[in-house]
Amino acid sequence: MNNNILVNIIDHYNYNNQKFILKIKNKYNVEYLENITRHLSKYTLSNSIENPTSNINNEYKYMVLDIETDAYFNILQVAYDIYNEKDKLIKEINILINDGIHYTPFYNTITKEEIIKEGITPKEASKIITDDINRTKCIIGHNIIAFDLKRINILNDKFGNKIKNDLEMKDTMLLSKNIVRSLNKNGQIKYSKLGEMADFLLKNTQIDNSKYHDAKYDIMITYECYKILRDKYKL
């Protein structure tokens, strides 16, 4: 390793799983690498940290993604986990976005102070998210087609970033409708909320309802539900 570059690996715990955060500084180019440090320190990577020298054309198998927005539908948090074909977690990202306005999410799961301190710019977030989506074969989420990807595309339009056309999408809200069979106030079958789907599919799993609407927690629940829809119901 180049002696001019100092890499600190810091233990970080999130939902009882050990994670690592990388921070990089270079005394000969402080401004540039401090900027990189600011970015990397916001991303939680799995124990199985992606090899930075790997072929960028390699595709990830699954990305499980969720976003949180303010009351005006501006994205303030994006979280996604990436898995290989054996359902092994290989990468985790949890980004806060500071758009300079500092609204908090609709469900108030993130504070204004956290956004100011930890958030990266919308332009930076758009590039990171789109690069990872475009390396992914299949993206999974709850209401991801009508909401999450739509909001990401609106964000991307501002900066000239585009999601590839052949992305496979698995929307658990659509897949689960006739399995969960949640009812609206008129007694008709409706698309389930994430919590309703989880209550039906994850009956033997302890779920903390207070953590819903934190994108990081929501993707964990979504993926557990998706695996049941895939393996038990063959969807």
C-alpha positions, 0 to 999 in steps of 0.5 A, spaced: 500 500 500 502 506 498 505 509 504 502 516 502 495 513 503 492 512 510 486 507 510 482 506 517 477 501 518 472 503 523 468 498 526 460 500 525 454 496 528 447 496 525 442 492 526 446 487 530 451 485 524 458 488 523 460 493 518 466 497 516 467 504 514 473 506 510 476 513 511 481 515 506 486 521 507 492 523 503 497 528 505 499 530 498 492 532 496 488 533 502 482 537 499 481 531 493 481 525 498 478 529 504 472 529 499 472 522 497 473 520 505 466 524 506 463 520 501 465 513 503 464 515 511 457 515 509 456 508 506 456 502 510 459 496 507 458 489 508 464 484 511 465 482 504 467 489 501 467 489 494 474 488 491 475 495 488 479 492 482 474 488 480 471 488 473 466 494 473 462 490 467 460 484 472 453 485 474 450 484 481 444 479 482 439 483 486 439 490 489 434 491 494 432 498 494 428 503 498 428 511 499 425 516 504 422 523 501 420 529 504 413 532 504 415 535 497 417 528 494 425 530 494 429 524 496 433 525 503 435 517 504 437 512 499 438 505 502 440 499 498 443 492 499 446 488 494 446 480 493 450 475 489 446 469 486 447 465 492 443 470 496 450 473 499 450 480 501 456 483 498 455 491 498 450 495 503 449 503 501 445 508 506 446 515 503 443 521 506 442 527 501 443 534 503 439 538 498 440 545 501 433 545 504 434 541 510 427 538 510 426 532 514 422 526 511 415 525 511 415 520 517 420 524 521 425 518 521 431 523 520 433 529 523 435 536 520 441 535 524 443 528 521 442 531 514 446 537 514 452 533 518 452 527 514 448 528 507 451 528 500 449 533 494 443 530 490 448 530 484 453 526 488 448 521 490 445 520 483 451 518 480 453 513 486 446 510 485 445 510 478 452 507 477 450 501 482 443 500 479 446 499 472 451 494 474 445 490 477 441 485 474 434 485 478 432 491 483 427 489 488 423 494 492 416 495 495 412 500 490 419 501 487 416 501 480 411 507 481 415 510 487 422 509 488 424 508 481 420 514 479 423 519 484 430 517 482 429 518 475 426 525 476 433 526 480 437 523 475 434 528 470 437 534 473 444 531 472 444 527 466 444 520 469 440 514 466 438 508 468 439 502 463 433 500 459 433 492 461 433 492 468 429 487 471 424 489 476 421 485 482 415 489 486 413 486 492 407 490 493 405 488 486 407 480 487 404 480 494 397 483 492 393 476 491 397 472 497 397 477 502 390 480 500 389 486 504 383 489 504 381 496 503 375 500 507 370 497 502 372 490 503 376 490 497 383 487 496 388 492 495 396 493 495 399 491 501 403 496 505 410 494 507 408 492 514 401 489 512 406 484 507 411 483 513 405 481 518 403 476 513 409 473 510 414 474 516 409 471 522 415 468 525 419 474 525 420 479 530 419 486 527 420 492 530 414 497 527 417 503 530 423 502 525 419 502 519 420 508 514 427 508 515 430 506 508 435 501 511 430 497 515 425 497 510 430 494 505 431 488 510 424 487 511 423 487 503 428 482 502 426 477 507 419 478 504 421 477 497 425 471 498 418 467 501 415 470 495 420 467 490 421 460 494 414 459 497 410 462 492 414 461 486 414 468 484 
